Amino acid sequence: MRLSDATLAQVRAPVRTPAYDRAATRVGVVHFGPGAFHRAHQAWYFDRMLASDPGLAICAVSLRTPDLRDALTPQDGLYALAEKDAAPSVQVIGSIKEVLVASEAPDAVFERLMQARYVTATVTEKGYCLTTGGALDLGHPDIRHDLDAPERPVSVIGWITEALRRRKAATIQPFTTISCDNLSDNGFKLKRAVVRFATARGEPELAAWIEADAAFPCSMVDSITPATDDALRAQAAETLGLTDAWPVQRERFVQWVVEDRLGADASLFAAAGVTVATAVAPFERAKLRLLNGAHSTLAYVGLGLGHGTVAAAMDDPRLAGFVERMMREDVTPSLHAPDLDAPAYIDEILARFRNAAIVHKLSQIAWDGSQKLRFRLLETASEALAAGRPIDRLAVGVAAWMRFVVRQAKGGIPIVDPLAQVLSDTASACDGATADVARFLALEAVFPLDLARNARFKVAVSDAYARLNADPDGVLAR
C-alpha cells in the first residue's frame, strides 16, 4: 500500500507522523526547487511550525521537471525522512500540501504566489543567473527569455519579480523571500537581482517598491543530505509498512540561520529550532569555508585517491589529517567571527564527516564545481594572499578540481556543471603538465582576474597539480 493521507494511520510505530490536522492546513509558503535538501531541511522546519500555525503549509514548485509531482501527488505530499546516525529514526513529513510544475501550471503557481507569506528557494548557485561578480546576468538565456515573456517565466528571478508586480498591482504587501542556497549574502544578492530585473523590464516604480518594502533575509542552511537510492526506498518501506516513492535522508544535525527580518513570525521560527540572528554572515562564512570548503577538497582529492564517500575519505588518515589542518590553520583565520567557537565547530564537522551511517558520495559533492569553488575555496585563498598567509593547502583542492575535470573529460564521463562544455573543451587541450593550470585559470567565469593573475596563487596551484598524482603523500603531508 502507498503512503497517503488515507493510509497515514497505518504507519508503523515508532515512526512519528504529523502532529497536526493536515486537512486544516493552508498554503502559506511557495518553495522553488523542492529537491531532497528542501524536503529534508526547510520542509522539516515548517512541519514543526504547522503544529502552531496551520497557515504555513508548502506549495512545492518544480521549475521544469514533473518527477517529484508524479511521485508525491499520489501520496498527498507525504514522504518519509530518515535521520541517519548511530541511533537512526524515521518520521513522516506532512508540510508539503501540493507539488506544481511551473512550466505546466503557471497560472496555478501565480495564484499561490499571490497568497504566500513566504517564498523560499533551493535552486543551487546557478539558479540565480548571476555573474561571477554576483550581479544579475542580463545576458543569461533564462533572463533574456523572462524579459521577453515576463508572464511565463522560467527563472526563479522572473517568477519572483512577476509575482511581486502582480501583488503591487493588487495592493497586496510583498511576501518575504528567503534564499536557502549556499550563496554568500544570498538574501542581498537575490534582492539586488530582482530589483535589477524589474528595472530591466522598464518598471522603475516596481523596482523602487521592491527595494523599499520587500524583505529578503539572508539565511544559512546546513545538513548533509545524500541522494535517495533504492536502499533508502527499501528501508522506508520496511519501517513504514507502506511504499514511499521518494523518501529522503539526512544526518541528524540540521541548522537554519535566518536574518531577523521575519516580523511577528520570528518567535515561531525560533520555536521550531531556527536560529534567528541579527547577522547571518559569520555563520554563513564559517559554513561555506569550513564545511563546504572541506567537503569540496575531500571530494576532488578523495576521488583522485579512489575513495567513493565522505566517510571513506575520512578513513584515509593522510586526507583526513590534511583537511583538518587546512580547516584549523588556513580557513579559521579568515572567519572574523568572534562569537564563533571555531575549534568546537571544526570538531563537530569532522565528527559529521566520519558518520558512516551517511553514504554521502564524493561524486555528488563534485557537481557544479565551477560555481562552488569561488565561495568555498577561492575567496579564502584571496584573503590569505592579501594577508600574507600561506595558501598551499587551499591550492590543493583547486588543483584537484582541475585534475577531476580532466579525468572526467578524458574518460568520456559527463561533467555535471553549468559550464560543462567549456570545461570539457579546456580539458581536451590538457596533457597532464602544469601548463594545464594556465588553461583553467584563464576561465574568467570561474577564477576572478586578480586571483588568476596572482603569481603566488599560480605557483601554488601548479605545484599541487603536478604533485597530486606524482606524490600525493608529499602534498597531503603539508
Secondary structure as GFF3:
##gff-version 3
##sequence-region A 1 478
A	DSSP	three_ten_helix	8	10	.	.	.	ID=ss1
A	DSSP	three_ten_helix	22	24	.	.	.	ID=ss2
A	DSSP	beta_strand	27	32	.	.	.	ID=ss3
A	DSSP	alpha_helix	36	40	.	.	.	ID=ss4
A	DSSP	alpha_helix	42	49	.	.	.	ID=ss5
A	DSSP	beta_strand	57	62	.	.	.	ID=ss6
A	DSSP	alpha_helix	67	72	.	.	.	ID=ss7
A	DSSP	three_ten_helix	73	75	.	.	.	ID=ss8
A	DSSP	beta_strand	79	84	.	.	.	ID=ss9
A	DSSP	beta_strand	89	93	.	.	.	ID=ss10
A	DSSP	beta_strand	96	101	.	.	.	ID=ss11
A	DSSP	alpha_helix	106	115	.	.	.	ID=ss12
A	DSSP	beta_strand	118	121	.	.	.	ID=ss13
A	DSSP	three_ten_helix	125	128	.	.	.	ID=ss14
A	DSSP	alpha_helix	141	148	.	.	.	ID=ss15
A	DSSP	alpha_helix	156	169	.	.	.	ID=ss16
A	DSSP	beta_strand	176	179	.	.	.	ID=ss17
A	DSSP	alpha_helix	186	200	.	.	.	ID=ss18
A	DSSP	alpha_helix	204	213	.	.	.	ID=ss19
A	DSSP	beta_strand	219	222	.	.	.	ID=ss20
A	DSSP	alpha_helix	230	240	.	.	.	ID=ss21
A	DSSP	beta_strand	248	251	.	.	.	ID=ss22
A	DSSP	beta_strand	255	259	.	.	.	ID=ss23
A	DSSP	three_ten_helix	263	265	.	.	.	ID=ss24
A	DSSP	alpha_helix	266	271	.	.	.	ID=ss25
A	DSSP	beta_strand	275	277	.	.	.	ID=ss26
A	DSSP	alpha_helix	281	286	.	.	.	ID=ss27
A	DSSP	pi_helix	287	292	.	.	.	ID=ss28
A	DSSP	alpha_helix	293	304	.	.	.	ID=ss29
A	DSSP	alpha_helix	310	314	.	.	.	ID=ss30
A	DSSP	alpha_helix	317	325	.	.	.	ID=ss31
A	DSSP	pi_helix	326	331	.	.	.	ID=ss32
A	DSSP	three_ten_helix	332	334	.	.	.	ID=ss33
A	DSSP	alpha_helix	342	353	.	.	.	ID=ss34
A	DSSP	alpha_helix	362	365	.	.	.	ID=ss35
A	DSSP	alpha_helix	369	373	.	.	.	ID=ss36
A	DSSP	pi_helix	374	378	.	.	.	ID=ss37
A	DSSP	alpha_helix	379	387	.	.	.	ID=ss38
A	DSSP	alpha_helix	392	410	.	.	.	ID=ss39
A	DSSP	alpha_helix	420	428	.	.	.	ID=ss40
A	DSSP	alpha_helix	435	441	.	.	.	ID=ss41
A	DSSP	alpha_helix	449	452	.	.	.	ID=ss42
A	DSSP	alpha_helix	455	470	.	.	.	ID=ss43
A	DSSP	alpha_helix	472	476	.	.	.	ID=ss44
###
